Each structure stands twice: as structure tokens, then as C-alpha cells.
Amino acid sequence: MTRATPAPPVLSTPSTHLFEDHPSPPANLPQASRSPEQIHIQYEIDRTVTEIKRGRWKRIALQFPDLMLPDAPRVCDSLRQRLSETSCSGASLRQRTQGSSPHAAESPNDTADDSRPERLFILADTSYGACCVDEIAAEHVDADVVVHYGQACLSPTARLPVIHVFTKQPLDVGGVMDKFRSTYPDLSQSIILMSDVVYASHLPRIGTLLEEAGYESIFVTDIVHNPSSPLPNRTVPENVNLRPDRLKEWHLFHLSDPPDALLLTLASRVASIHIFSVSPFVPSQPAVAHQVSSAARLRRRYALLTSVSTVSIFGILINTLSVKNYLHIVEHVKSCISAADKKSYTFVVGKINAAKVANFSEIGAWVVIGCWESSLVEGKDFWKPILTPFELQLALTRDEERVWTGEWKSDFQSVLTEAERQTADSAGVRMEDDMGDPTALQPHGDVDSEPESTPPEFDLRTGRYVSNSKPMQNHRLLQGSENQKRDAQHPNLALARRMKGDVAVVGNQVSPGAEYLRSSRTWKGLGSDLTVEYDHTESSESTAIEEGRSGLARGYSTALSSTKV
């Protein structure tokens, strides 16, 4: 009787434990059934080739979102064919010009540079969000320029030039007109017409039709590269340029579903928001226009940021390596957390999901550094709150000083601009005070009495007293000048042995993360089950070093015997 062979164990993650941050894309993705003319028009092949030739770029990276990847090979072939045709025609023109005018010859370097063919690379996966330019992947292929397709946040890049191709998606203009008339029966209302970048080419025609229908005050937005604008990356009416608060007098009609960050940003800036929902990949889906309100969501965000006011350890999640000035906002966030006597740690984890951030249980709250569209990270799977730099500033403000106006910002450049303005104003006021009061630079009061005079802090959710919300305060006050001089003279003493019962100190700085590792984690890494013996302690002789196993995994051999284990 033969014995049945047992089945191998299942090593994959059960479906119940998977984290899905985004819903699955529609089933009817763009297929190869599109004609070459449709590909040529929708992906703006001629304009892309013209800009590549004008910039004289030779290594071009093509970045596609997931929904457009089925079209990527055909777009690449169309670009390669058009670039080759343009190069041949340009070479013929140069030959005719040089033959007719011998003084018009180009330099050898220019001729060698133009003779090299263009090389195209498809970036099939992005390091971060699809709306951001992936300079990291482009630098892997040593690209000179990135051609970004589809939805874009239009955040300024740090290193490489970018050609944005928003693509031209079809739109039922007649359906838009019908929904617009039923939504705004009053022809005298002030209405802003706005859309995602993929439908921006239809706005001028719709605006002209609305003016012919009798609407008196219609403003059609145009695309600009300015996320800090009152309407992010869009132009605003002329009266709003002079007085931004007058944007509250306008109603907004938006084509297609906008990003969540844009809804929260505009919630306190315009009178109302109506959305004309349409899906570019589901043409049969009926389009509807509905009014949205973000008041409940804004209250939830405010409750979230007030709940982390007593958090002692913050994690800084870097969600971009391409947006300009991202290093400046990282340093600004660090300084804000340090000024509040709290501790921060910086993490670079690529695309953010709940499984990654769940590994760091000592972090009480997270701060995302990313583009203005990807900074809003929400989901029930995340165990700890995730804030934007704007929300962090409100969370670190004292309860008696915090004022909630309903305004919400996702662009970190506006946070940096406001911080620079406040620094300049405070510097001017301090200079005036120093001129009038000669004792202004002298310290007042006893610094050591600050912990006793600080009012107690309570958790607004539980009502319990929190004693460790500022772990860096006591260390800052007790750190004397003698210790600083000693560390300067003897840098090797910066890392000292920690005695039992002492707070973990690394580099002469209190480390709440190391303290959490010591006191709360049951497993502390490889070798954590071994006892560390110091030189000045009485212990037995050290263990001799043994040679380990060698060979292939299917049959290791030891140094003591030639037999395989």
C-alpha cells in the first residue's frame, strides 16, 4: 500500500490579509483596436516630436499610467517612426543647404550629435504616484527628458525637463450642456468651468457654447504650472488675482471626478462645487452632475490632527524624490517637530501602503512629503494617522492657540512660503525690540523650572493625562555645557553603555525609538537572545570563532568533516 505524498505548504499571503489601496481598473482598458490616426491624435505625436527635436534630446523616457500601458508599444513605435522621418528630412535639408552655401557648414560636434538616433524607453512602473514625473526611473536609463502621459499633478521637477502629454479623451459635449443648464438655471451666476487635464481641450468650445446660450459670467480656466494657485494649476478670474477672497463668490463646475486633495482644497474657497462625472474608459456609463460637500470630511481631518497633539514620535514619509524643494520641506518638518520637543524619524518606503507603515509600531503619527495630489493618504487599513505638512503645523499648535478656519492646503510649497514670511516678520520685530530694550537678549526666569510650569496635557479622545508627549524636553533642559564640551573633546564617548533603568541615549541624544525597542518589542533582531559582555565586567573567556558551513544549499559541508549535511 503506497502512502500519499503530502501537498506542499502554501507560501502565498491569504487573500484576507492583502492590503488594496486602490480599486481594480475597469475591465475595458484601451486595446489595440484603435487606428493609427487615433493614436496619433490622442497622444499628440507631432507635438511631442517637435519638442524633442527642439530640445535636441537623444534619450527619451516615456512614462505611462497603468490604464494607458496597453497603448505604450504603439505610441513608442509611432514616435520612433516619426522621429526617423524627421531626421531623414532634416539631413536632406542640411545637405542641400551646405551644397548651395559652403559657409553654412555646421561644427563637427553639432553634426555628430544630430546624427545619433533617438532612443525611447517605456517606464512601465512608477516609483511613486502616477501623477508625478518619475525622475528616479528615468535616471536609471540616463534619460535626457521625460514624456509624461495622462493625469499630472504638474509639480515642478528637480532635475529633468518634462514634456506633458495630457492626451485628448472624448467627451459628450451635448450631455455636458444639458447638465449644465439644469444645474445653473440662473444665467447671471458667476461660474468657473474647470476639468481634469485629460478633458481640458474641450473647455474652450463648451465656454463658447455657454456664452451663446446666454450665460453672462462664465470663466474658462487654463492650465498653468502653479500648484499654489487659488485654483491649483489653473488660472483664476481677474478680480480674484487682486483679492483672492473674492473666489468665494464663484461657483465651480468640474468635468470628471477631481482628486480628493483638490476637493478639500477648494471646499473653503468657492461657493459650491458641482461635478460632472464621466469615465474615459467606460463610455457606456451615464454621466451625471451632482453637488459635493466636503464639510464632513474636513471635520474628520480636523479631528484627526487634534488627536495627534499628544503624540511623542512622528514618522516622516518621503513620498517623492522628484518634486522641487522636497528636501526643504523635510528639514522644515523636522525643525517644527524638534521645536515642539518631540522626536521624528525619516522613512523612504516607495509607494505607501498599510503593510509597510504597520511595521513601525513605535510611530504615533505620520507626515507625508509628496506632491499636492498624493499628500492626502486615507484608509481604514492604516493603523496610525497620516497628516500633511499643513496639518502637522496645526497639530503642533497649542490647543488655546489653534484656530480652525476650514481652510485646507495640500501643497507644501505654500507652507514653506508662509514659514519664510513669518520668519522675516519675526526677525523684524525682534530687531525693533532689541533696539528699544537693551536687556532683550538677556535670559528671563529660571530655565530649569520650565517642566514644572508647563501645563499638563490630556488626550482629547480618552481624557487621560499624558506625561511623555514631549520626550526631548527634559533631555534638552538637563543637557549641560560640560557634557557638550566633553563630547567635543572626546567624540568616542558620544555612545556610552546604557545602565539598567536608564533611558536609551544614542549620540548623546535621547532616542524614544531605541527606548521603545528596548522596553516594548519582544523580538529585537538577530542576536537579541545573546548577552553582551563588556570588557570591564567579570565574565568567562570569549567564545572562539568557528568556521561556518560552505557549499551549495542542497548539501552544505562543514570544516570539520567532508560529509555533507
N, C-alpha and C positions, 0 to 999 in steps of 0.2 A: 504494500500500500504506500503510494507516494504521498509525501507531505506537501501541501500547497505552499507556494512561495509567498511570503507576506508582501503586501504592496508597499512601495517606498513612501516615506513620510511626505506630507505636503509642506513645502517650504515657502509658498507664497503667502502674502498677507490676506487674511479673510476679508471679504467684501464689506463686512460690517465695521471694519477698523480703518477703512480708507477715508481720507480727507479729500473732498471735492470742493474746491473753492469756486469753480465756475460751472454753469450748466453745460451740457454737451451741445456742440454746434448743431445747427439744423441739418436735416438729412440730405436736402437737395443743395449741396455745395456746387459752386461753379464747375462745370465739366468742360471737356474738350470739344463740346458741340458748338461752341462759339466760332463764328467765322473769323478769318484773319483780319477782316476790316473792323469787326467789333473789338478784338484785342487791340488793334492799332489805335482805335479812338478812345476806348475806356482807359487804357494805361498810358496814353499820351506819349506814344513812341517818338513822334517827330520832335516834340518839345524836349524830351529827355536827351535825344541825340544832339540837339542843338546846344544844350547847356554843357554836355560832356565835351563836345568839340570846342566850345568857347573856353572852358576851363583847362583844356589840353590834359585831361586826366586819362591815365592808361590802365589803372586797376580799379574797377568799379564793383562795389558790393551792392547787391540787390536785396533789400530787406522786405519780406512779405509777412503779413499776419497769417495766422493759421487758416482762416477762411479763404484766403487767396492763393494758398500754396499749390492747389491743382493747376492754376494758370501760370505758375512760375516758369516751367520749362518753355512754354510757348512765348511768354514775354521775353525771356532771355534769348531765344532764337530770333525773335523779331528785332530786338535791339542789336544783336550781333550782325544780322544781315544788313540792317540799315546803316550801322557804323561802317561796315565793309564797303557798301556802296558809296557812302560819303567820302571815305578815304580814297577810293579809286578816282572819283570825280575831282577831288582836291589835288591828287597827284597829277592828273592830266592838266588841270588848270595851271599848276606851277611849272610844268614842262613848257606849256605854251607861253607863259609869261617870261620864263628865262630865255626861251628862244628868240622872242621879239625884243627883249631888253636885257642885255648881258649885265648891266649894272644892278639888276633887281635880284641877284642871286642871294639865297639865304645863307646863314652861317652854318658850318658843319654840325654844330651841336643841335641847332633847331631842326635840321634835316634828319639827323639820327633820331631825335626824339619823336618827330612826327611819323617816322617810318615804322616805329614799333606798333604792332596791332593792340587794340584794346582787349583786355581780359575781363570777363564778367564772372562774378561769384555770387551764388544764391545762398543767403543766410536763412537756413531752414528753421532755426530755433533761436529765440532771443534770450539774452542773459537776464533781462528783467521784463518790464511790461512791453507789449507790442506797440504801444503808442510812443515809446521813447526810441531814439536812434541808438542802435546797439554799436557803439564805438569799440567795445571790447572785442566782439566777434569780428568786426571789420579790420581791426588791427592784427588779428591772427592771420589774415591773408594779405597784410600790408597794403590795404586799400588806400587809394587817394581820395575817394569820395564815396558817400553812401546815398543810394537812391531809396528813399523810404516810401512805401506804398500804403495806402489806406488811411484809417483814422490816426491822427497825430496830435500830441499834446503841444507841439510847436515850442517846446522849451529850448532855450539856446544851448548849443553844444559847447563842449570844452576844447575839442581838438580838431575834428574833421569837418570839412564842408558837407552840406546836405542838399540834396535835390528832393523836394517833397512832391510826390505824385498822389493826389488825393483820390484819383480815379473818378470817373463820371458814372454814377449809378442812375438807372432810370427812375422816373418819378411820375406819378399820375397828377399832373398839374390841374386837371379839371376837378379831381377829387379834393385837392387842396383848396381850391377856390370855393367849392361848395361848403366845406367845413369851416373855412374862414368866415364866410358870410353868416352862417348860422351861429358862430361863436361871438362875432362882433357885429351886431345889427346897427349899432350907432356909428355912422360914417365919420363923426368928428373925433373919435377916440384917438389918442396917441399910441401907436402900436409899433413895436420893433419886430422886424422879421429876421429870424436867425435860424441856423441849421447846423448840423454836423458838416465837417469839411467835405464829405463824400457827396453831399447834395448842394453845396454852395454854388455850383454853376447854374442852378435853376432859380436862385433868388432874384436876379435882376428881371427876368421875364415875369415872375409872379408879382414883383413890385409894380411893374408897368401895368399889368392887368388890373391890379387893385386900384391904382390911381385912375385908370379908365373907368372902373366901376363906381367911382365917386368918393373913395376914401381920401380924406383931406390931409391926414398926418400919418404917413407910412414911412418908416426909416428902414432901409435895407442895409444890413451890416455887410462889411467887407472883412476879409481875413487879414490880420496883422500878426506879427510875431511878438506879442506882448502879453504873457500870462498875468501880469499885474494890472491890466486894464480893468476898468469897472465892469465891462463885459469881457471876460478872459479871451484874448486872442481875436477880438473883434473891435471894429470901430464903434464909436458912440455918437449920438446926436451932438450938434454943435453947442447947444446950451448946456449939455452935460459936461463938456470939456471945461467950461468956465466954472460950473458948480456941480460937482459930482452928486450932491444930494438930490438934484432935480431928476435923477434917473428914477426916483420913486414915483414920478408922475406918469411913467410909461408902462404899458402892458407888453408882455413878451409872448410871441407866438413862435414856437420852436418846432422845426421839422425833424422828425425821428427822435428817439429816446436819448436824451443827453446823459453824460456820465453823472454818477451820484454826487461827485465833488462839485460839478457845475451847478446842480440843483441847490445844494446847500449854500454855495457862494452867492447865488442870485436870489435866495429866499428873502433876504433883508434889503435888497437893492431895487427891486422892481415892484410894481403894484400887484401884478398877478402873472402867473405862468400857465399857458396852455400848450400842450404837447400834441403834435400830430404824429402818431405812432405809425411807423412803416418799417418793414424789414426788407433789406435789399435782396435777401436770398429766399424769401418766401413771398413771391409776387401775388399768390392767391389769397393771402391773408388780408381781410378787410381793414382798411385804415380808419382809425378813429381819432378824434380830438377830445382831450379831456383836460380838466384843470387839476393841477397838482398843488399840494401844500406840504411844505417841509417843516411846519411848526412843531409837530410831534417828534420828528427826527432831530431837530435842533435841541429840543428839551432833553432828549435822550443823550445827546452828545454832551450837553452841559452837565447832566447828572453823572456822566462817565468821568469827566475831568475833575469834578469836585470829589469823586470817590477816591481819587489817587492823590489827594493833597497830603495824606499821611504816609505815602509810600516812601521807603528809605532807599531803595535801589532801583534805578532806572536802566533800561537797556536801550541803546541807540541802534536801530536797524537801518543800515545803509541799503536803500533800495534803488540806487542809481550810481553809476560811475561815469556818466556822460553829461549830466546836466551841469551847466556852468555854475560855479560858486558853491558846489555841494560841499566842498571841504570847509568853506567859510561858515556855512550853517551848522556843520558838525561841531566846529570849535565854539560857535555861539551857544549851541545847546549844552555843550559841556560846561561852559562858563556859567550858564544860568543854573544848572543843577548843582554845580560846586558852590555858587553863591548862596544857595538855599541849604547848605551843609548836608547835602545828600550825595550819594555815590552813583557813578554811571559807568557802564561798560559798553564798548562798541562791538557790534557784530556785523559781519558781511556773510550772508547766507544765500545769496542769489535770490531766486523767486521766493517770496514769503508764503508759507503755508503753516497751518496749525501744528503739524507734526514737528517742524523744525524748532519753532519757538517754545514748544512744550518741553524741550529738553533742558531748559534753564529755569527751574522752578524757583530759584532764589530771586529772580527778577519780578518786581512788583508791578511794573507797567513798562510799556514800550513806547518809543518815539520813532516814527518812520521818517527817513530822509529820502525823498523821492520827488518825482515831478508832481505838478499840481493835480493831475488826474489820478495818479496811483497812490497818493498820500492817504486817502481815506480807505482804511482797511477795517472791515467789519465782518462779523460772522459768529455764530453761536459755538463754533468749534474752538475758537481762541479762548484760552483759559484766563488770560490777563488782558487788560485794556490796552489798546493801541491808539496812540494820540498823534496829532500833527504838531509841528513846532509852535504854531499859533495856540493850540490848545494847551501845550505844555506851559507856556507863559502864564496863561490864566490859572492853571492848576497850581503853579508855584507862588501865586499871589495870595496874600493873607485873606482870610475869609472876610474880615471887616473892610478890606480894600478892594476886593474883587467886585467888578461891575459887569453884569451881563447885558449887553445891548442887543443881542440877537444876531450880531454880525459874526460871520464865519469866513475864514480865509484858508486856502489850501496851498497857495504859492508862497514858498519860503523866502523868495526874494523880497516880498513886501515886508516880511518880518525883519530881514536884515536892514532894509531901508529905514524902517521905524526905529530900530535899535541905534543906527548911526545918528538919526536925528535927535533921539533922546540923549545920546552921549554928548553931542555937540551942545545941546541946550544946558545940560547939567554942568558941562565944563565952563560955559559962560557964566552961569550963576555962581559956581564955585570961585571963579576968578573975582567976581564982584564982591563976594563975601570976604575973600582974603584981603582985598584992598581996603575994606572998611573995618575989619576986625583983625587986629594983629595976633590975637590968640586963637584964630580959627584953626590953625594947624596943630594946636596942642590937643592931646587926648583929654577927653572929659569922662570922669567917672572911673570906676574900677572895672577893668575888662573881665576880671575873674568872676564877677558877680553876674555875668550875663545869663548862665544857665538858670540861676535861681530867679532872675527877674523875667525870664521868658514865660509867657502864659502857657498853660497846659493845652495839649492838643487832643482832640477826640475824633474818633471815626464817625463820620456823618451817617454811615449806614447802620452800624451796630451801637453807637453811643458809648463805646468803651474808650477808656483812656489809652493813648498811645505814647509810649515812653522812648521808643527808638526810631522816631521818624526822621531825626537828624543825626545819623551816626558819625558824621565828620565834625560835629560842633565841639564835643568835648576834647577830641584829639587836637583840633585847631587851637583851642584855648590853652591846653596843657603843654603844647609843644614849645619849649623854651628856646631861647637863643643859644644856650650852652649845647643842646643837642644838635642844633643846626651847625654850630662851629665844629663839633666833634665829627659829624658826618662829612663836613667839607675837608677836614684834615685826615680822616680815616674812612674813605669810602667803602672799604671792605667790611665795615661794621654796620652798613645800612641794612643788611639782612642778618638778624640775630636769632638765636634759638628762642622759641616761644616756650615759656614755662607753663605748667598746667594751671588752668584758670585764667590765664591772660587772654586778652583779645588778640586775634591774629593780626600781625603787623608785617607788611611786605614793603621793602624800600622805604622804611621809616614813615609809612602811611598805613592808617587803619584800613583793612580790606574786609568789608562786610561779606563779599563773595567768598573769600577764604574762610571767614568765620562760619558762614553757612555750610561750607563744605566740611568743616571740622565737626560741627555740632549737629547738623540735621541730616546729612546724607549718610546712608548706611554703607554704600559702596563708594570708595574714593579713588578708584582707578587701580591699575596694575601695581602690585607690590604693597597695597594698602594693608594687607594682612601681616606684613613684616614689621618688626620693631626696629626703629632707627637707633643705633647706638652711637653716641658721641665720643670723641677722643678722651674727654676728661671724666667720663663715667667709668665705674668699675664694671667690667664685663669680661667675658671669655674672649679667647683669641678669635680673630675674624675667620670666616669660612673661606677655604681655599677655592680659587676659581676653577671650575670644571669645564671641560670642552663639551659642547652640546652635540646633538645629533647632526648628521650630514647626509647628503644624498637626495634622492627623489622622494616625493611624498608617498609613493606606493611601497617603499621599502627603505626606511632610514637605517643607517649604520652608525654605531657608536664607536668612540675612540678606543674603548677597552677591548672590544671584540669585533671581529669582522662579520659576525652574524647579523642578519637583517632583523629589524624589529617590526 
